[in-house]
Amino acid sequence: MLYQIENRSIPLATGIFSKLSPIPHIHSHLELIYMEEGSCLATVDYQNFLMEKGDLFLSFPNQVHSYHDRSAVKGYLFIFSPDVCRDLKEIFQKKIPCSPIIRSSLLPLALHDHLEIIRSRNESDTYYDKIAAKGYLLALLAELLPLMNLTGSPANHDSVKNVLAYCSENYTKPLTLEQAARELHLNKYYISHIFNERIKISFVDFINSLRVEHACTLLEQGCNITEIAFSSGFSSIRTFNRVFAQNMNMAPRDYIRYKENGAAVPVSYPFLTSAIPAAQS
């Protein structure tokens, strides 16, 4: 499951993932991941944490986060609004965890069963089941939060968050660094610094990664390649093919064949993985 930076309108989204997005993203929801198989490097507010089999990850609202899979991964993914757990909303607004990872040895023994109840109830068509899912989630968070070392939220990285949000809303349009600087009332060199020094990729490579991820979703839906190229924000088919190959190590038509054959696509995003610092344990 790859997903983009966005304003999420669904209060509680639950599912099973088999891949995670390496593209830095930000939203006003919390994101909970339980790693059943594999391991990955989770990056939260520019710090890296190794997440291994059996670990649980929880990012708070408006934390910039991304993932770099180190092996085949699988697990539970819940994304939910603070309003789903109103009794804990003030904590989510004023605190952040020193580490987003809770190690497997500290987690409740019945965690897997609890997560499956939340997922199955939330994905039910019954109204009361969906209400029950939120209740089970609140109970689970009441057990998990005491296991995390919470600290006062530092001064918000408002400029960084605004830049990422702007990119996520406008990447399908013609977009330049100069245009973003004008719209956001920021110096273009400062925006360039944000990407090169904090997110570790250039502004152009980040925008292109968002466009390629969007194009992959449309390719999987069987859309016309020419239409996909332009609706994803590329100025020409030639540019689309070149950038897609750079990011995915294959042409768009090869990607379609992979998906049609049910094969796992070896997601690359080389621009995003070229400079990953060591993880914290």
Salt bridges, closest charged atoms under 4 A:
GLU6 OE2 - ARG8 NH1 2.73
GLU31 OE2 - HIS25 NE2 3.63
GLU31 OE1 - HIS27 NE2 2.78
GLU31 OE1 - HIS65 NE2 3.15
GLU36 OE2 - HIS112 NE2 2.87
GLU37 OE1 - LYS53 NZ 3.76
ASP55 OD2 - ARG103 NH1 2.53
ASP83 OD1 - LYS89 NZ 2.57
GLU90 OE2 - LYS94 NZ 2.95
ASP113 OD1 - HIS112 ND1 3.93
GLU116 OE2 - ARG119 NH2 2.61
GLU123 OE1 - ARG119 NH1 2.84
ASP129 OD1 - ARG121 NE 3.69
GLU178 OE2 - LYS188 NZ 3.46
GLU220 OE2 - LYS259 NZ 3.84
ASP254 OD1 - ARG257 NH2 2.18
